[in-house]
Amino acid sequence: IHAFRPVRPGTMQLVESTEFDMPAPFWETAARAGITTCVLDMPHYPTPAATRALEKLRYIEWAPHPPQRRPSSLPPELLPLLMSRYGPHPFPIDIESLPTAADSADHLACICAGARKRAAVINDLIRTTNPELLVAVFSEPHTAAHQWLHQETPGHHRFDPGLLSSVGSPMRHVCEAVDGAVGTLIEQLPPEATVFITCLGGERVTHG
């Protein structure tokens, strides 16, 4: 029996991810060292409590994946400001099933639009908070992999050639949308900026 979450010692109860004992994140270390820092949608890490030591930190949970809490921010007034300008993400969650190609096409359009809206939110944060360190997560490829990676994989029992013929590769569409969104961000950064892009989780086909 396999579970992605740990089991509470002495029981068969799964420990919820909101109960994980998370290590101190590097962005809080940076802020405590006096570096002006802005963080958007880091998964699993909640918005920290306001303290004098974190005066240099701007932290926003706008549309992380998985969405474990209500959206929030530090300082609290930052999220309402962003929501008034951009609204919520069109579709940050997984849904149980997408029975038709038309359903997939609609969901795909929302995820791609979410990537472009995320870039606009990040641009706004760069402009308004002027961070020395910015940490931002594009969760759209991860969400897309949950929805479609198995349906795009020949030999998987959920492989759907009809989806590919009518919609194309949803994974490719989402990755191109994110790639374009990241490109627009990088183009607007000053030439001396250092950009570090990493993959937090990767994508792989499962057969469970």
C-alpha positions in Angstrom: 0.0 0.0 0.0 1.5 3.3 -1.1 0.5 6.8 0.0 2.1 10.1 -1.0 1.5 11.5 2.5 3.1 10.0 5.7 1.2 7.9 8.1 0.7 9.2 11.7 2.9 6.9 14.0 0.9 4.2 15.6 -2.2 4.6 13.4 -3.3 4.2 9.8 -4.2 7.9 9.5 -2.6 10.0 6.8 -1.0 13.2 7.9 -2.5 16.1 6.0 -0.1 18.3 4.1 -1.3 21.3 6.1 0.2 19.6 9.1 3.7 19.0 7.7 6.6 20.4 9.7 8.0 22.6 7.0 11.7 23.7 7.2 12.5 27.4 7.3 12.3 28.6 3.7 15.2 30.4 2.0 13.1 33.4 1.2 12.4 34.0 4.9 16.1 33.7 5.5 16.8 36.3 2.8 14.2 38.7 4.2 15.6 38.3 7.7 19.0 39.2 6.3 17.5 42.5 5.0 16.9 41.5 1.3 13.7 42.8 -0.1 11.9 39.6 -1.1 8.6 38.8 -2.9 7.2 35.3 -3.1 4.2 34.1 -5.2 2.4 30.8 -4.9 5.0 28.5 -3.4 3.2 25.2 -2.8 2.6 23.9 0.8 4.0 27.0 2.5 1.3 29.2 4.1 1.5 32.9 4.4 3.7 33.6 7.4 2.6 35.8 10.4 3.7 39.4 10.3 6.8 40.0 12.4 9.4 42.7 12.5 12.0 40.2 11.2 9.9 39.7 8.0 9.4 43.4 7.2 11.3 42.9 4.0 9.0 40.0 2.8 6.0 40.2 0.5 4.2 36.9 0.4 1.2 36.0 -1.7 -1.0 32.9 -2.0 -3.0 33.8 -5.1 -3.3 30.4 -6.9 -0.9 27.8 -5.7 -1.4 24.1 -6.5 -2.7 22.3 -4.6 -4.9 25.1 -3.2 -4.9 24.2 0.5 -6.1 27.4 2.0 -8.0 30.5 1.1 -5.9 33.1 -0.8 -4.0 35.4 1.5 -0.9 37.7 1.6 1.6 39.4 3.8 0.9 42.3 4.2 -2.9 41.5 4.1 -3.8 44.4 1.9 -1.7 43.1 -1.0 -4.0 40.3 -2.1 -7.2 42.4 -2.3 -5.2 44.8 -4.5 -4.1 42.1 -6.9 -7.6 40.5 -6.9 -9.1 43.9 -7.8 -6.8 44.2 -10.8 -6.6 40.6 -12.1 -9.3 38.5 -10.3 -8.7 34.8 -9.4 -6.9 32.3 -11.5 -9.3 30.8 -14.1 -8.7 27.2 -13.0 -5.9 26.3 -10.5 -7.5 22.9 -9.4 -7.8 19.4 -10.6 -11.2 18.1 -11.6 -12.5 14.6 -11.4 -13.0 14.0 -15.1 -13.1 15.7 -18.5 -15.5 13.3 -20.4 -15.3 15.0 -23.8 -12.7 16.7 -26.0 -14.7 19.9 -25.8 -14.5 19.8 -22.0 -10.7 19.3 -22.2 -10.5 22.2 -24.7 -12.4 24.5 -22.4 -10.3 23.5 -19.4 -7.1 23.8 -21.4 -8.0 27.4 -22.4 -8.5 28.3 -18.8 -5.2 26.9 -17.7 -3.3 28.7 -20.5 -5.1 31.9 -19.7 -4.1 31.4 -16.0 -0.4 31.2 -17.0 -0.7 34.5 -18.9 -2.6 36.1 -16.0 0.1 34.8 -13.6 2.7 36.6 -15.6 0.7 39.8 -15.3 0.5 39.4 -11.6 4.2 38.8 -11.3 5.0 41.9 -13.5 2.8 43.9 -11.2 4.6 42.6 -8.1 8.0 43.4 -9.6 6.8 46.9 -10.4 5.1 47.6 -7.1 7.4 45.8 -4.6 10.8 46.3 -6.4 12.2 43.1 -5.0 15.9 42.1 -4.9 14.7 38.5 -4.7 11.6 37.2 -6.5 10.4 33.7 -6.2 7.4 32.8 -8.3 5.8 29.4 -9.2 4.0 28.5 -12.4 1.9 25.5 -11.4 0.0 25.2 -14.7 2.2 22.4 -16.2 1.7 20.4 -13.0 -2.0 20.8 -13.1 -2.1 19.9 -16.8 -0.1 16.8 -16.2 -2.7 15.6 -13.6 -5.4 16.1 -16.2 -3.9 14.9 -19.5 -0.5 13.3 -19.3 -1.9 9.7 -19.1 -4.3 10.5 -22.0 -1.4 11.6 -24.2 0.7 8.5 -23.5 0.3 5.6 -26.0 0.0 2.2 -24.1 -1.7 3.8 -21.1 -5.1 2.4 -20.5 -6.5 6.0 -20.5 -4.8 6.9 -23.8 -7.2 9.0 -25.9 -6.2 9.4 -29.6 -9.4 11.3 -30.2 -8.2 14.0 -27.7 -5.0 14.5 -29.6 -6.6 14.6 -33.0 -9.2 17.2 -31.9 -7.4 19.3 -29.4 -3.7 18.5 -30.0 -1.4 17.9 -27.1 -2.8 19.7 -24.1 0.6 19.4 -22.3 2.4 21.1 -25.2 -0.2 23.9 -25.3 0.2 24.5 -21.6 4.1 24.3 -21.7 4.1 26.8 -24.6 1.8 29.1 -22.7 4.0 29.0 -19.6 7.2 29.4 -21.8 5.7 32.5 -23.4 4.7 33.9 -20.1 8.1 33.4 -18.6 9.6 34.9 -21.7 7.6 38.1 -21.4 8.8 38.4 -17.8 12.5 37.9 -18.6 12.3 40.4 -21.5 11.3 43.1 -19.0 14.0 42.4 -16.4 17.1 44.6 -16.2 20.1 43.1 -18.0 22.0 42.6 -14.7 19.2 40.4 -13.3 20.1 36.7 -12.5 17.3 34.3 -13.5 17.2 30.8 -12.1 14.5 28.4 -13.5 14.0 25.1 -11.8 11.5 22.2 -11.8 10.1 21.4 -8.4 8.4 18.1 -9.1 8.7 17.0 -12.7 6.1 15.0 -14.6 5.8 11.2 -15.0 3.1 8.8 -16.2 1.5 6.7 -13.5 -0.7 3.6 -13.9 -2.6 3.6 -10.6 
